Amino acid sequence: MDIKSIAGAVAQIAVKVILFVYLIMYISKAASAAYDYGYRVFTEPPMSFGEGRIISVYIEEGSSALDVGNMLAEKGLIRDGRLFMVQEFLSEYHGGIQPGVYDLNSSMTAQEILDVIAEEPETEETEE
């Protein structure tokens, strides 16, 4: 074997190792971010503790959960509109956000906000 083929093989192995390490780092970082986001879906704390501030919001007819979430984030009631959309999707209030004017408090969690702005889901009554 000559020196060029050995050097080429070593360089090729080094590039593969670097790419493998980069791939592992990328997967690890993506998995950590996904876990953090998923954890926040169920444990997102309110924006403020204690009494908080009362903020009036107007929800228009036909507003999607993402639209409402972005509006709530702009008003300082939640941190992330997309996270609110996921929380609404996974809640019992999915598709039940009602238009209107609401007085919300910055010490409310997303679930408490959904309790106020969404209608109660219909429960099926069984006949005996």
Phi, psi and omega in degrees: 000141178262170185295324182296317181291323178294315179297321178295318180294318178296317179296319179296318178295319180297317179296318179296320178295317179297316178296320179296316179296317178299317179297317178297318179296318180296314180297318180297315180294318179294319179294320179295317179295319179295319178296314180300317180294316178297322178295321180293334179304322185255349186230018182298121180283163176293165181292328178218157179251162182088219182286323181072188178245142175270128182232128177273135178231149177243122178255122182279157176299133177083008178290135178278168178297325178293318177299315180295317179299317178295321178294318178295324178292319178297325181280351179086022180267333177221169182270326190217121181293323179292324177295320177298320179300317178294318179298319179294319180298321183273354183271172176287350182265013184305124179079009185250015179292128184257140176291154178148184178254130183230142172261110182247156182247143181291351177267007179272143173279170179299323179295319178293323176296316178297324177301326183277316190268353182245150178281156177295139177292149180290133176254137181276130179264131179262139178272139180255000000 
